[in-house]
Amino acid sequence: MEVRRDAFQAIADSTRRAIIALLTIGAMTPNALAEHFDSSRQAVSKHLKILTECEVLKQEQQGREIYYHLDIDKMKVIDQWISQFRKI
């Protein structure tokens, strides 16, 4: 069974929202991200996998390291949906 994920699943979890917030500063490796959390590196990797499947993050290989960065277009989808409620 194929799991379908969307951007709203990405922001449903507080750890994933924290990862997104950290990546607003710039691209980071999984190890650099994991340093900001009390959870294991493996737990952070699971969150990164979900964020990537939701297409909120993109991976970029640089040498031996993988860097994660935000997909701004996908974040705009979230913003556009939320914007309809700003008028209320």
C-alpha positions in Angstrom: 0.0 0.0 0.0 1.4 3.4 -1.0 1.4 6.0 1.7 0.2 9.4 0.5 1.6 12.3 2.4 0.9 16.0 2.0 2.4 19.2 3.5 -0.1 19.3 6.3 1.2 15.9 7.6 4.6 17.6 7.7 3.5 20.3 10.0 1.3 18.1 12.2 4.2 17.2 14.5 6.0 19.6 16.8 9.4 18.1 16.0 8.9 18.4 12.3 7.8 22.0 12.8 11.0 22.6 14.7 13.1 21.1 11.9 11.3 23.3 9.4 12.1 26.4 11.6 15.7 25.4 11.8 16.0 25.0 8.1 14.7 28.6 7.5 18.3 29.6 8.5 19.8 27.4 5.8 20.5 23.8 4.7 21.7 21.4 7.3 22.9 17.8 7.6 20.9 15.2 9.6 23.7 15.2 12.3 23.6 19.0 12.6 19.8 18.9 12.9 19.9 16.1 15.5 22.1 18.2 17.7 19.1 20.5 18.4 16.9 17.7 19.8 16.9 15.4 22.8 15.8 12.5 20.6 18.0 10.0 18.8 19.6 10.6 15.4 17.4 7.8 14.1 14.2 9.6 15.3 15.3 12.8 13.6 16.0 10.8 10.4 12.4 9.4 10.5 11.1 13.0 10.7 13.3 14.0 7.8 12.0 11.1 5.8 8.4 12.2 6.4 9.2 15.8 5.5 10.9 14.6 2.3 8.0 12.4 1.4 5.7 15.4 2.0 7.9 17.3 -0.4 8.5 20.1 2.2 12.2 19.3 2.2 14.6 18.5 -0.6 17.9 16.6 -0.3 21.1 17.8 -1.8 24.2 15.6 -1.9 27.5 17.5 -1.3 30.4 15.1 -1.2 29.7 12.5 1.5 27.1 14.7 3.2 23.3 15.0 2.5 22.0 18.5 3.1 18.3 19.2 3.7 16.7 22.4 2.7 13.1 23.7 2.5 11.0 23.6 -0.6 9.6 27.1 -0.5 6.9 26.3 -3.1 5.5 23.6 -0.9 5.6 26.0 2.1 3.6 28.5 0.0 0.8 25.8 -0.4 0.5 25.7 3.4 0.5 29.5 3.5 -2.1 29.9 0.8 -4.5 27.5 2.7 -4.0 29.3 6.0 -4.5 32.7 4.4 -8.2 32.1 3.8 -8.6 32.0 7.6 -6.7 35.3 8.2 -9.8 37.2 7.1 -11.9 35.7 9.8 
